[in-house]
Amino acid sequence: MRVLLDTCVLSELYKPEPLAAVYEAVNNVPDENLYLSVVTLGEISKGITLLPDSRRKQELSVWFAHIEHAYSERLLPINAETATIWGEITAKAQKDGIVINASDGLIAATALQHGLHLMTRNVKDFESAHVMLINPWMKET
């Protein structure tokens, strides 16, 4: 199984004590089958940039550089096909009265384009896109 990691998964793994179910779910997938969207990098970069200068900001910046390097061969870009899929899934959702924000829509489109499962806690944000979802947080309840 090949998996696209949502931003919330990386955030969970950064915690000093991540939830065991999330840690196990990620570690049960071989590294070569784990992918990131460039959108996830953008979301993390935005979060770090918004922080005031501090030790935490410096630590997160180092972590971010590590993530960029670790996933450099498994970092999926947005291209014309991704954009077309994004347009289709967000339009279908809109017709059903559902709003998918741009970031989530692009992450969903990336997963669909590459035939990947999407690991996330935020399943409601992606359900209307008909992405194959994995929610390791459900194991904790």
N, CA, C and O atoms as CSV, one atom per row, in Angstrom:
chain,resi,resn,atom,element,x,y,z
A,1,MET,N,N,0.846,-1.183,0.000
A,1,MET,CA,C,0.000,0.000,0.000
A,1,MET,C,C,0.891,1.246,0.000
A,1,MET,O,O,1.870,1.328,0.742
A,2,ARG,N,N,0.530,2.204,-0.844
A,2,ARG,CA,C,1.252,3.478,-0.918
A,2,ARG,C,C,0.378,4.551,-0.277
A,2,ARG,O,O,-0.830,4.607,-0.509
A,3,VAL,N,N,1.009,5.402,0.532
A,3,VAL,CA,C,0.257,6.320,1.387
A,3,VAL,C,C,0.776,7.748,1.269
A,3,VAL,O,O,1.980,8.000,1.325
A,4,LEU,N,N,-0.165,8.673,1.103
A,4,LEU,CA,C,0.123,10.103,1.166
A,4,LEU,C,C,-0.183,10.555,2.586
A,4,LEU,O,O,-1.293,10.353,3.077
A,5,LEU,N,N,0.780,11.158,3.241
A,5,LEU,CA,C,0.599,11.616,4.620
A,5,LEU,C,C,0.053,13.033,4.629
A,5,LEU,O,O,0.621,13.930,4.007
A,6,ASP,N,N,-1.048,13.228,5.336
A,6,ASP,CA,C,-1.600,14.567,5.505
A,6,ASP,C,C,-0.751,15.320,6.530
A,6,ASP,O,O,-0.015,14.714,7.309
A,7,THR,N,N,-0.861,16.609,6.519
A,7,THR,CA,C,-0.088,17.475,7.406
A,7,THR,C,C,-0.273,17.101,8.873
A,7,THR,O,O,0.684,17.136,9.646
A,8,CYS,N,N,-1.492,16.745,9.262
A,8,CYS,CA,C,-1.762,16.415,10.662
A,8,CYS,C,C,-0.978,15.187,11.124
A,8,CYS,O,O,-0.673,15.063,12.310
A,9,VAL,N,N,-0.651,14.287,10.211
A,9,VAL,CA,C,0.132,13.106,10.574
A,9,VAL,C,C,1.555,13.527,10.935
A,9,VAL,O,O,2.095,13.085,11.950
A,10,LEU,N,N,2.158,14.372,10.116
A,10,LEU,CA,C,3.512,14.848,10.422
A,10,LEU,C,C,3.531,15.632,11.723
A,10,LEU,O,O,4.458,15.498,12.522
A,11,SER,N,N,2.513,16.446,11.937
A,11,SER,CA,C,2.429,17.223,13.179
A,11,SER,C,C,2.350,16.298,14.386
A,11,SER,O,O,2.975,16.554,15.416
A,12,GLU,N,N,1.587,15.232,14.256
A,12,GLU,CA,C,1.469,14.263,15.357
A,12,GLU,C,C,2.811,13.591,15.627
A,12,GLU,O,O,3.210,13.432,16.780
A,13,LEU,N,N,3.498,13.200,14.571
A,13,LEU,CA,C,4.781,12.515,14.735
A,13,LEU,C,C,5.855,13.424,15.316
A,13,LEU,O,O,6.826,12.939,15.898
A,14,TYR,N,N,5.695,14.738,15.165
A,14,TYR,CA,C,6.663,15.681,15.724
A,14,TYR,C,C,6.537,15.785,17.243
A,14,TYR,O,O,7.495,16.159,17.919
A,15,LYS,N,N,5.378,15.461,17.775
A,15,LYS,CA,C,5.149,15.585,19.214
A,15,LYS,C,C,6.136,14.708,19.986
A,15,LYS,O,O,6.554,13.659,19.497
A,16,PRO,N,N,6.508,15.146,21.204
A,16,PRO,CA,C,7.413,14.330,22.021
A,16,PRO,C,C,6.865,12.921,22.275
A,16,PRO,O,O,7.624,11.954,22.336
A,17,GLU,N,N,5.548,12.817,22.422
A,17,GLU,CA,C,4.913,11.517,22.636
A,17,GLU,C,C,3.716,11.375,21.695
A,17,GLU,O,O,2.573,11.574,22.106
A,18,PRO,N,N,3.982,11.031,20.429
A,18,PRO,CA,C,2.868,10.886,19.480
A,18,PRO,C,C,1.974,9.713,19.871
A,18,PRO,O,O,2.412,8.782,20.548
A,19,LEU,N,N,0.729,9.769,19.441
A,19,LEU,CA,C,-0.179,8.658,19.698
A,19,LEU,C,C,0.409,7.383,19.109
A,19,LEU,O,O,0.880,7.370,17.971
A,20,ALA,N,N,0.377,6.325,19.887
A,20,ALA,CA,C,0.971,5.058,19.459
A,20,ALA,C,C,0.351,4.561,18.160
A,20,ALA,O,O,1.062,4.055,17.292
A,21,ALA,N,N,-0.949,4.695,18.017
A,21,ALA,CA,C,-1.632,4.190,16.816
A,21,ALA,C,C,-1.155,4.909,15.557
A,21,ALA,O,O,-1.033,4.293,14.498
A,22,VAL,N,N,-0.887,6.202,15.668
A,22,VAL,CA,C,-0.406,6.970,14.513
A,22,VAL,C,C,1.032,6.565,14.194
A,22,VAL,O,O,1.381,6.323,13.038
A,23,TYR,N,N,1.845,6.497,15.221
A,23,TYR,CA,C,3.243,6.090,15.053
A,23,TYR,C,C,3.324,4.713,14.391
A,23,TYR,O,O,4.090,4.513,13.448
A,24,GLU,N,N,2.531,3.771,14.892
A,24,GLU,CA,C,2.533,2.411,14.347
A,24,GLU,C,C,2.022,2.382,12.911
A,24,GLU,O,O,2.581,1.683,12.065
A,25,ALA,N,N,0.966,3.134,12.634
A,25,ALA,CA,C,0.398,3.146,11.283
A,25,ALA,C,C,1.427,3.620,10.263
A,25,ALA,O,O,1.540,3.048,9.178
A,26,VAL,N,N,2.169,4.654,10.607
A,26,VAL,CA,C,3.196,5.168,9.691
A,26,VAL,C,C,4.356,4.183,9.589
A,26,VAL,O,O,4.847,3.915,8.492
A,27,ASN,N,N,4.795,3.646,10.720
A,27,ASN,CA,C,5.936,2.731,10.706
A,27,ASN,C,C,5.622,1.382,10.080
A,27,ASN,O,O,6.540,0.644,9.722
A,28,ASN,N,N,4.352,1.047,9.942
A,28,ASN,CA,C,3.971,-0.207,9.290
A,28,ASN,C,C,3.997,-0.108,7.768
A,28,ASN,O,O,3.823,-1.109,7.073
A,29,VAL,N,N,4.213,1.094,7.255
A,29,VAL,CA,C,4.319,1.300,5.807
A,29,VAL,C,C,5.803,1.502,5.487
A,29,VAL,O,O,6.450,2.358,6.090
A,30,PRO,N,N,6.347,0.726,4.546
A,30,PRO,CA,C,7.758,0.938,4.187
A,30,PRO,C,C,7.997,2.391,3.749
A,30,PRO,O,O,7.156,2.995,3.082
A,31,ASP,N,N,9.141,2.933,4.132
A,31,ASP,CA,C,9.462,4.332,3.814
A,31,ASP,C,C,9.254,4.660,2.344
A,31,ASP,O,O,8.757,5.735,2.010
A,32,GLU,N,N,9.635,3.734,1.459
A,32,GLU,CA,C,9.526,4.014,0.026
A,32,GLU,C,C,8.079,4.118,-0.453
A,32,GLU,O,O,7.832,4.519,-1.590
A,33,ASN,N,N,7.128,3.762,0.400
A,33,ASN,CA,C,5.703,3.858,0.059
A,33,ASN,C,C,4.995,5.011,0.760
A,33,ASN,O,O,3.770,5.118,0.702
A,34,LEU,N,N,5.762,5.870,1.419
A,34,LEU,CA,C,5.207,7.050,2.091
A,34,LEU,C,C,5.528,8.287,1.260
A,34,LEU,O,O,6.670,8.490,0.846
A,35,TYR,N,N,4.518,9.106,1.022
A,35,TYR,CA,C,4.662,10.289,0.170
A,35,TYR,C,C,4.114,11.528,0.863
A,35,TYR,O,O,3.291,11.447,1.776
A,36,LEU,N,N,4.597,12.680,0.398
A,36,LEU,CA,C,4.078,13.976,0.838
A,36,LEU,C,C,3.685,14.786,-0.383
A,36,LEU,O,O,4.263,14.638,-1.460
A,37,SER,N,N,2.703,15.635,-0.201
A,37,SER,CA,C,2.344,16.626,-1.210
A,37,SER,C,C,3.131,17.901,-0.928
A,37,SER,O,O,3.428,18.212,0.225
A,38,VAL,N,N,3.465,18.631,-1.981
A,38,VAL,CA,C,4.107,19.929,-1.774
A,38,VAL,C,C,3.195,20.855,-0.972
A,38,VAL,O,O,3.674,21.780,-0.317
A,39,VAL,N,N,1.902,20.613,-1.018
A,39,VAL,CA,C,0.954,21.424,-0.242
A,39,VAL,C,C,1.220,21.258,1.251
A,39,VAL,O,O,1.130,22.224,2.008
A,40,THR,N,N,1.545,20.047,1.675
A,40,THR,CA,C,1.871,19.805,3.080
A,40,THR,C,C,3.088,20.626,3.489
A,40,THR,O,O,3.111,21.209,4.573
A,41,LEU,N,N,4.094,20.673,2.627
A,41,LEU,CA,C,5.259,21.510,2.941
A,41,LEU,C,C,4.845,22.968,3.079
A,41,LEU,O,O,5.324,23.673,3.967
A,42,GLY,N,N,3.959,23.417,2.204
A,42,GLY,CA,C,3.476,24.794,2.288
A,42,GLY,C,C,2.734,25.066,3.582
A,42,GLY,O,O,2.915,26.118,4.194
A,43,GLU,N,N,1.896,24.121,4.006
A,43,GLU,CA,C,1.152,24.310,5.256
A,43,GLU,C,C,2.092,24.371,6.455
A,43,GLU,O,O,1.905,25.192,7.353
A,44,ILE,N,N,3.096,23.507,6.469
A,44,ILE,CA,C,4.059,23.513,7.578
A,44,ILE,C,C,4.888,24.791,7.550
A,44,ILE,O,O,5.097,25.415,8.590
A,45,SER,N,N,5.359,25.183,6.379
A,45,SER,CA,C,6.142,26.413,6.242
A,45,SER,C,C,5.347,27.624,6.720
A,45,SER,O,O,5.879,28.489,7.416
A,46,LYS,N,N,4.086,27.679,6.348
A,46,LYS,CA,C,3.228,28.781,6.784
A,46,LYS,C,C,3.136,28.822,8.305
A,46,LYS,O,O,3.276,29.883,8.914
A,47,GLY,N,N,2.902,27.665,8.913
A,47,GLY,CA,C,2.791,27.604,10.368
A,47,GLY,C,C,4.057,28.065,11.066
A,47,GLY,O,O,3.997,28.793,12.056
A,48,ILE,N,N,5.201,27.641,10.552
A,48,ILE,CA,C,6.475,28.045,11.146
A,48,ILE,C,C,6.701,29.539,10.960
A,48,ILE,O,O,7.131,30.221,11.890
A,49,THR,N,N,6.421,30.047,9.782
A,49,THR,CA,C,6.630,31.467,9.482
A,49,THR,C,C,5.774,32.364,10.365
A,49,THR,O,O,6.194,33.463,10.726
A,50,LEU,N,N,4.584,31.907,10.714
A,50,LEU,CA,C,3.693,32.706,11.559
A,50,LEU,C,C,4.134,32.775,13.018
A,50,LEU,O,O,3.676,33.642,13.763
A,51,LEU,N,N,5.018,31.871,13.430
A,51,LEU,CA,C,5.479,31.869,14.817
A,51,LEU,C,C,6.420,33.044,15.084
A,51,LEU,O,O,7.171,33.455,14.200
A,52,PRO,N,N,6.375,33.578,16.300
A,52,PRO,CA,C,7.365,34.600,16.659
A,52,PRO,C,C,8.744,33.944,16.759
A,52,PRO,O,O,8.855,32.741,16.994
A,53,ASP,N,N,9.783,34.749,16.577
A,53,ASP,CA,C,11.133,34.212,16.717
A,53,ASP,C,C,11.279,33.604,18.102
A,53,ASP,O,O,11.024,34.258,19.113
A,54,SER,N,N,11.690,32.352,18.133
A,54,SER,CA,C,11.792,31.636,19.403
A,54,SER,C,C,12.577,30.350,19.184
A,54,SER,O,O,12.887,29.965,18.057
A,55,ARG,N,N,12.882,29.709,20.288
A,55,ARG,CA,C,13.564,28.416,20.210
A,55,ARG,C,C,12.675,27.402,19.493
A,55,ARG,O,O,13.165,26.605,18.693
A,56,ARG,N,N,11.368,27.427,19.776
A,56,ARG,CA,C,10.434,26.500,19.123
A,56,ARG,C,C,10.455,26.692,17.604
A,56,ARG,O,O,10.461,25.719,16.849
A,57,LYS,N,N,10.466,27.948,17.165
A,57,LYS,CA,C,10.501,28.226,15.723
A,57,LYS,C,C,11.779,27.666,15.108
A,57,LYS,O,O,11.745,27.092,14.020
A,58,GLN,N,N,12.900,27.829,15.797
A,58,GLN,CA,C,14.173,27.297,15.305
A,58,GLN,C,C,14.132,25.773,15.227
A,58,GLN,O,O,14.582,25.184,14.244
A,59,GLU,N,N,13.586,25.135,16.271
A,59,GLU,CA,C,13.490,23.673,16.291
A,59,GLU,C,C,12.593,23.166,15.162
A,59,GLU,O,O,12.917,22.184,14.495
A,60,LEU,N,N,11.472,23.840,14.958
A,60,LEU,CA,C,10.563,23.443,13.882
A,60,LEU,C,C,11.196,23.651,12.509
A,60,LEU,O,O,10.957,22.871,11.588
A,61,SER,N,N,11.995,24.695,12.375
A,61,SER,CA,C,12.683,24.946,11.105
A,61,SER,C,C,13.681,23.832,10.791
A,61,SER,O,O,13.807,23.411,9.641
A,62,VAL,N,N,14.382,23.362,11.805
A,62,VAL,CA,C,15.317,22.244,11.628
A,62,VAL,C,C,14.544,20.978,11.252
A,62,VAL,O,O,14.943,20.247,10.346
A,63,TRP,N,N,13.442,20.728,11.950
A,63,TRP,CA,C,12.588,19.570,11.649
A,63,TRP,C,C,12.060,19.654,10.220
A,63,TRP,O,O,12.049,18.657,9.497
A,64,PHE,N,N,11.624,20.844,9.816
A,64,PHE,CA,C,11.099,21.049,8.466
A,64,PHE,C,C,12.164,20.720,7.417
A,64,PHE,O,O,11.872,20.053,6.425
A,65,ALA,N,N,13.378,21.180,7.630
A,65,ALA,CA,C,14.473,20.888,6.695
A,65,ALA,C,C,14.717,19.381,6.618
A,65,ALA,O,O,14.993,18.843,5.546
A,66,HIS,N,N,14.613,18.712,7.756
A,66,HIS,CA,C,14.770,17.251,7.789
A,66,HIS,C,C,13.669,16.574,6.974
A,66,HIS,O,O,13.942,15.655,6.201
A,67,ILE,N,N,12.431,17.025,7.145
A,67,ILE,CA,C,11.298,16.457,6.403
A,67,ILE,C,C,11.509,16.655,4.894
A,67,ILE,O,O,11.327,15.727,4.106
A,68,GLU,N,N,11.890,17.864,4.510
A,68,GLU,CA,C,12.147,18.143,3.083
A,68,GLU,C,C,13.186,17.182,2.510
A,68,GLU,O,O,13.017,16.645,1.416
A,69,HIS,N,N,14.250,16.979,3.260
A,69,HIS,CA,C,15.321,16.094,2.801
A,69,HIS,C,C,14.857,14.635,2.777
A,69,HIS,O,O,15.079,13.925,1.796
A,70,ALA,N,N,14.217,14.194,3.853
A,70,ALA,CA,C,13.798,12.795,3.967
A,70,ALA,C,C,12.810,12.393,2.878
A,70,ALA,O,O,12.815,11.248,2.427
A,71,TYR,N,N,11.966,13.325,2.455
A,71,TYR,CA,C,10.938,13.025,1.455
A,71,TYR,C,C,11.273,13.581,0.070
A,71,TYR,O,O,10.409,13.609,-0.807
A,72,SER,N,N,12.493,14.016,-0.133
A,72,SER,CA,C,12.839,14.682,-1.396
A,72,SER,C,C,12.539,13.821,-2.628
A,72,SER,O,O,12.190,14.357,-3.680
A,73,GLU,N,N,12.667,12.520,-2.514
A,73,GLU,CA,C,12.385,11.620,-3.642
A,73,GLU,C,C,10.924,11.177,-3.666
A,73,GLU,O,O,10.489,10.512,-4.606
A,74,ARG,N,N,10.167,11.545,-2.630
A,74,ARG,CA,C,8.764,11.122,-2.524
A,74,ARG,C,C,7.863,12.324,-2.252
A,74,ARG,O,O,6.854,12.224,-1.553
A,75,LEU,N,N,8.249,13.441,-2.816
A,75,LEU,CA,C,7.506,14.689,-2.682
A,75,LEU,C,C,6.754,14.929,-3.986
A,75,LEU,O,O,7.364,15.112,-5.039
A,76,LEU,N,N,5.432,14.927,-3.908
A,76,LEU,CA,C,4.612,14.986,-5.115
A,76,LEU,C,C,4.194,16.417,-5.428
A,76,LEU,O,O,3.636,17.110,-4.578
A,77,PRO,N,N,4.470,16.858,-6.666
A,77,PRO,CA,C,4.149,18.227,-7.066
A,77,PRO,C,C,2.698,18.369,-7.512
A,77,PRO,O,O,1.973,17.386,-7.668
A,78,ILE,N,N,2.307,19.602,-7.708
A,78,ILE,CA,C,1.023,19.905,-8.333
A,78,ILE,C,C,1.325,20.187,-9.800
A,78,ILE,O,O,2.189,21.005,-10.117
A,79,ASN,N,N,0.615,19.512,-10.683
A,79,ASN,CA,C,0.790,19.754,-12.110
A,79,ASN,C,C,-0.585,19.914,-12.752
A,79,ASN,O,O,-1.592,20.011,-12.051
A,80,ALA,N,N,-0.630,19.943,-14.062
A,80,ALA,CA,C,-1.902,20.167,-14.765
A,80,ALA,C,C,-2.928,19.084,-14.445
A,80,ALA,O,O,-4.113,19.376,-14.288
A,81,GLU,N,N,-2.477,17.839,-14.348
A,81,GLU,CA,C,-3.408,16.749,-14.022
A,81,GLU,C,C,-3.969,16.911,-12.611
A,81,GLU,O,O,-5.164,16.718,-12.383
A,82,THR,N,N,-3.101,17.264,-11.671
A,82,THR,CA,C,-3.555,17.495,-10.299
A,82,THR,C,C,-4.597,18.600,-10.273
A,82,THR,O,O,-5.633,18.478,-9.619
A,83,ALA,N,N,-4.314,19.676,-10.988
A,83,ALA,CA,C,-5.229,20.821,-11.016
A,83,ALA,C,C,-6.580,20.442,-11.612
A,83,ALA,O,O,-7.621,20.889,-11.132
A,84,THR,N,N,-6.564,19.622,-12.651
A,84,THR,CA,C,-7.817,19.190,-13.270
A,84,THR,C,C,-8.634,18.339,-12.305
A,84,THR,O,O,-9.842,18.533,-12.170
A,85,ILE,N,N,-7.976,17.400,-11.636
A,85,ILE,CA,C,-8.669,16.558,-10.649
A,85,ILE,C,C,-9.211,17.425,-9.526
A,85,ILE,O,O,-10.342,17.231,-9.081
A,86,TRP,N,N,-8.409,18.384,-9.064
A,86,TRP,CA,C,-8.855,19.306,-8.015
A,86,TRP,C,C,-10.123,20.035,-8.448
A,86,TRP,O,O,-11.083,20.125,-7.682
A,87,GLY,N,N,-10.127,20.548,-9.663
A,87,GLY,CA,C,-11.303,21.252,-10.168
A,87,GLY,C,C,-12.532,20.369,-10.182
A,87,GLY,O,O,-13.626,20.807,-9.823
A,88,GLU,N,N,-12.352,19.124,-10.598
A,88,GLU,CA,C,-13.480,18.193,-10.668
A,88,GLU,C,C,-14.031,17.851,-9.286
A,88,GLU,O,O,-15.242,17.886,-9.072
A,89,ILE,N,N,-13.140,17.519,-8.349
A,89,ILE,CA,C,-13.649,17.103,-7.032
A,89,ILE,C,C,-14.236,18.271,-6.247
A,89,ILE,O,O,-15.214,18.098,-5.519
A,90,THR,N,N,-13.651,19.450,-6.389
A,90,THR,CA,C,-14.208,20.588,-5.652
A,90,THR,C,C,-15.516,21.058,-6.272
A,90,THR,O,O,-16.407,21.513,-5.555
A,91,ALA,N,N,-15.646,20.955,-7.586
A,91,ALA,CA,C,-16.910,21.324,-8.239
A,91,ALA,C,C,-18.026,20.358,-7.849
A,91,ALA,O,O,-19.141,20.783,-7.547
A,92,LYS,N,N,-17.726,19.055,-7.855
A,92,LYS,CA,C,-18.729,18.061,-7.448
A,92,LYS,C,C,-19.158,18.304,-6.007
A,92,LYS,O,O,-20.347,18.250,-5.692
A,93,ALA,N,N,-18.198,18.570,-5.140
A,93,ALA,CA,C,-18.520,18.839,-3.738
A,93,ALA,C,C,-19.384,20.090,-3.621
A,93,ALA,O,O,-20.367,20.105,-2.881
A,94,GLN,N,N,-19.017,21.130,-4.348
A,94,GLN,CA,C,-19.778,22.386,-4.303
A,94,GLN,C,C,-21.219,22.169,-4.755
A,94,GLN,O,O,-22.142,22.735,-4.169
A,95,LYS,N,N,-21.418,21.360,-5.785
A,95,LYS,CA,C,-22.775,21.052,-6.245
A,95,LYS,C,C,-23.593,20.364,-5.155
A,95,LYS,O,O,-24.818,20.484,-5.114
A,96,ASP,N,N,-22.900,19.642,-4.274
A,96,ASP,CA,C,-23.566,18.962,-3.162
A,96,ASP,C,C,-23.626,19.828,-1.906
A,96,ASP,O,O,-24.031,19.362,-0.842
A,97,GLY,N,N,-23.220,21.087,-2.038
A,97,GLY,CA,C,-23.258,21.996,-0.901
A,97,GLY,C,C,-22.108,21.822,0.073
A,97,GLY,O,O,-22.194,22.250,1.224
A,98,ILE,N,N,-21.033,21.197,-0.381
A,98,ILE,CA,C,-19.868,20.941,0.467
A,98,ILE,C,C,-18.712,21.809,-0.015
A,98,ILE,O,O,-18.458,21.913,-1.216
A,99,VAL,N,N,-18.017,22.428,0.928
A,99,VAL,CA,C,-16.850,23.242,0.587
A,99,VAL,C,C,-15.591,22.472,0.982
A,99,VAL,O,O,-15.435,22.060,2.131
A,100,ILE,N,N,-14.709,22.289,0.021
A,100,ILE,CA,C,-13.395,21.702,0.291
A,100,ILE,C,C,-12.390,22.831,0.143
A,100,ILE,O,O,-12.300,23.443,-0.921
A,101,ASN,N,N,-11.624,23.119,1.209
A,101,ASN,CA,C,-10.656,24.210,1.075
A,101,ASN,C,C,-9.574,23.832,0.069
A,101,ASN,O,O,-9.369,22.654,-0.227
A,102,ALA,N,N,-8.897,24.828,-0.444
A,102,ALA,CA,C,-7.934,24.616,-1.530
A,102,ALA,C,C,-6.845,23.618,-1.150
A,102,ALA,O,O,-6.516,22.731,-1.938
A,103,SER,N,N,-6.287,23.753,0.043
A,103,SER,CA,C,-5.209,22.849,0.455
A,103,SER,C,C,-5.683,21.405,0.501
A,103,SER,O,O,-5.039,20.514,-0.053
A,104,ASP,N,N,-6.814,21.176,1.166
A,104,ASP,CA,C,-7.335,19.810,1.263
A,104,ASP,C,C,-7.705,19.263,-0.111
A,104,ASP,O,O,-7.473,18.089,-0.396
A,105,GLY,N,N,-8.270,20.098,-0.948
A,105,GLY,CA,C,-8.627,19.662,-2.294
A,105,GLY,C,C,-7.416,19.250,-3.108
A,105,GLY,O,O,-7.461,18.260,-3.837
A,106,LEU,N,N,-6.334,20.004,-2.987
A,106,LEU,CA,C,-5.115,19.671,-3.726
A,106,LEU,C,C,-4.450,18.414,-3.176
A,106,LEU,O,O,-3.904,17.615,-3.937
A,107,ILE,N,N,-4.496,18.237,-1.863
A,107,ILE,CA,C,-3.954,17.010,-1.267
A,107,ILE,C,C,-4.782,15.812,-1.725
A,107,ILE,O,O,-4.222,14.779,-2.093
A,108,ALA,N,N,-6.107,15.938,-1.706
A,108,ALA,CA,C,-6.981,14.857,-2.176
A,108,ALA,C,C,-6.724,14.561,-3.649
A,108,ALA,O,O,-6.644,13.397,-4.043
A,109,ALA,N,N,-6.595,15.598,-4.460
A,109,ALA,CA,C,-6.341,15.414,-5.891
A,109,ALA,C,C,-5.018,14.694,-6.125
A,109,ALA,O,O,-4.913,13.858,-7.022
A,110,THR,N,N,-4.018,15.016,-5.326
A,110,THR,CA,C,-2.718,14.355,-5.439
A,110,THR,C,C,-2.848,12.870,-5.124
A,110,THR,O,O,-2.296,12.029,-5.834
A,111,ALA,N,N,-3.575,12.549,-4.060
A,111,ALA,CA,C,-3.782,11.142,-3.701
A,111,ALA,C,C,-4.507,10.398,-4.821
A,111,ALA,O,O,-4.114,9.291,-5.189
A,112,LEU,N,N,-5.552,10.999,-5.355
A,112,LEU,CA,C,-6.310,10.364,-6.440
A,112,LEU,C,C,-5.453,10.188,-7.691
A,112,LEU,O,O,-5.478,9.134,-8.327
A,113,GLN,N,N,-4.708,11.213,-8.034
A,113,GLN,CA,C,-3.862,11.179,-9.233
A,113,GLN,C,C,-2.877,10.019,-9.193
A,113,GLN,O,O,-2.631,9.367,-10.208
A,114,HIS,N,N,-2.317,9.768,-8.018
A,114,HIS,CA,C,-1.260,8.765,-7.891
A,114,HIS,C,C,-1.752,7.434,-7.330
A,114,HIS,O,O,-0.952,6.528,-7.098
A,115,GLY,N,N,-3.056,7.309,-7.109
A,115,GLY,CA,C,-3.613,6.060,-6.584
A,115,GLY,C,C,-3.153,5.744,-5.177
A,115,GLY,O,O,-2.905,4.586,-4.841
A,116,LEU,N,N,-3.038,6.782,-4.350
A,116,LEU,CA,C,-2.540,6.627,-2.983
A,116,LEU,C,C,-3.678,6.650,-1.972
A,116,LEU,O,O,-4.701,7.301,-2.186
A,117,HIS,N,N,-3.488,5.935,-0.874
A,117,HIS,CA,C,-4.345,6.107,0.288
A,117,HIS,C,C,-3.909,7.410,0.954
A,117,HIS,O,O,-2.744,7.794,0.856
A,118,LEU,N,N,-4.820,8.081,1.618
A,118,LEU,CA,C,-4.500,9.313,2.343
A,118,LEU,C,C,-4.657,9.056,3.828
A,118,LEU,O,O,-5.745,8.721,4.298
A,119,MET,N,N,-3.555,9.215,4.573
A,119,MET,CA,C,-3.600,9.049,6.019
A,119,MET,C,C,-3.845,10.412,6.647
A,119,MET,O,O,-3.068,11.348,6.459
A,120,THR,N,N,-4.943,10.508,7.399
A,120,THR,CA,C,-5.341,11.776,7.998
A,120,THR,C,C,-6.236,11.541,9.200
A,120,THR,O,O,-6.850,10.484,9.342
A,121,ARG,N,N,-6.297,12.519,10.036
A,121,ARG,CA,C,-7.268,12.526,11.125
A,121,ARG,C,C,-8.564,13.196,10.653
A,121,ARG,O,O,-9.642,12.945,11.192
A,122,ASN,N,N,-8.434,14.033,9.659
A,122,ASN,CA,C,-9.524,14.900,9.214
A,122,ASN,C,C,-10.336,14.258,8.090
A,122,ASN,O,O,-10.426,14.806,6.991
A,123,VAL,N,N,-10.922,13.104,8.367
A,123,VAL,CA,C,-11.617,12.365,7.310
A,123,VAL,C,C,-12.786,13.146,6.721
A,123,VAL,O,O,-13.053,13.037,5.525
A,124,LYS,N,N,-13.477,13.921,7.526
A,124,LYS,CA,C,-14.626,14.685,7.013
A,124,LYS,C,C,-14.206,15.678,5.930
A,124,LYS,O,O,-14.990,15.991,5.034
A,125,ASP,N,N,-12.973,16.171,6.013
A,125,ASP,CA,C,-12.481,17.127,5.017
A,125,ASP,C,C,-12.251,16.479,3.653
A,125,ASP,O,O,-12.169,17.170,2.638
A,126,PHE,N,N,-12.148,15.152,3.634
A,126,PHE,CA,C,-11.782,14.460,2.400
A,126,PHE,C,C,-12.833,13.477,1.890
A,126,PHE,O,O,-12.725,12.999,0.761
A,127,GLU,N,N,-13.832,13.172,2.689
A,127,GLU,CA,C,-14.820,12.154,2.306
A,127,GLU,C,C,-15.489,12.447,0.970
A,127,GLU,O,O,-15.677,11.539,0.160
A,128,SER,N,N,-15.845,13.683,0.738
A,128,SER,CA,C,-16.564,14.010,-0.498
A,128,SER,C,C,-15.686,13.862,-1.743
A,128,SER,O,O,-16.199,13.818,-2.861
A,129,ALA,N,N,-14.377,13.787,-1.555
A,129,ALA,CA,C,-13.458,13.615,-2.685
A,129,ALA,C,C,-13.302,12.141,-3.077
A,129,ALA,O,O,-12.685,11.822,-4.093
A,130,HIS,N,N,-13.862,11.262,-2.268
A,130,HIS,CA,C,-13.805,9.815,-2.532
A,130,HIS,C,C,-12.375,9.296,-2.617
A,130,HIS,O,O,-12.024,8.507,-3.494
A,131,VAL,N,N,-11.571,9.764,-1.680
A,131,VAL,CA,C,-10.189,9.319,-1.550
A,131,VAL,C,C,-10.183,8.101,-0.628
A,131,VAL,O,O,-11.001,8.012,0.287
A,132,MET,N,N,-9.270,7.169,-0.865
A,132,MET,CA,C,-9.097,6.029,0.043
A,132,MET,C,C,-8.447,6.570,1.318
A,132,MET,O,O,-7.311,7.044,1.284
A,133,LEU,N,N,-9.165,6.501,2.436
A,133,LEU,CA,C,-8.715,7.141,3.671
A,133,LEU,C,C,-8.249,6.131,4.709
A,133,LEU,O,O,-8.788,5.030,4.825
A,134,ILE,N,N,-7.237,6.538,5.456
A,134,ILE,CA,C,-6.753,5.800,6.617
A,134,ILE,C,C,-6.763,6.784,7.777
A,134,ILE,O,O,-6.156,7.852,7.695
A,135,ASN,N,N,-7.447,6.430,8.853
A,135,ASN,CA,C,-7.494,7.288,10.038
A,135,ASN,C,C,-6.962,6.513,11.238
A,135,ASN,O,O,-7.731,5.837,11.921
A,136,PRO,N,N,-5.652,6.601,11.507
A,136,PRO,CA,C,-5.100,5.851,12.639
A,136,PRO,C,C,-5.587,6.349,13.994
A,136,PRO,O,O,-5.456,5.634,14.988
A,137,TRP,N,N,-6.138,7.542,14.059
A,137,TRP,CA,C,-6.666,8.059,15.319
A,137,TRP,C,C,-7.879,7.254,15.772
A,137,TRP,O,O,-8.171,7.196,16.967
A,138,MET,N,N,-8.580,6.639,14.843
A,138,MET,CA,C,-9.761,5.846,15.191
A,138,MET,C,C,-9.397,4.670,16.082
A,138,MET,O,O,-10.237,4.193,16.844
A,139,LYS,N,N,-8.171,4.199,16.002
A,139,LYS,CA,C,-7.724,3.076,16.827
A,139,LYS,C,C,-7.607,3.464,18.294
A,139,LYS,O,O,-7.604,2.599,19.170
A,140,GLU,N,N,-7.510,4.760,18.562
A,140,GLU,CA,C,-7.335,5.241,19.937
A,140,GLU,C,C,-8.652,5.333,20.690
A,140,GLU,O,O,-8.646,5.469,21.913
A,141,THR,N,N,-9.778,5.261,19.994
A,141,THR,CA,C,-11.065,5.420,20.660
A,141,THR,C,C,-11.686,4.096,20.997
A,141,THR,O,O,-12.778,4.052,21.565
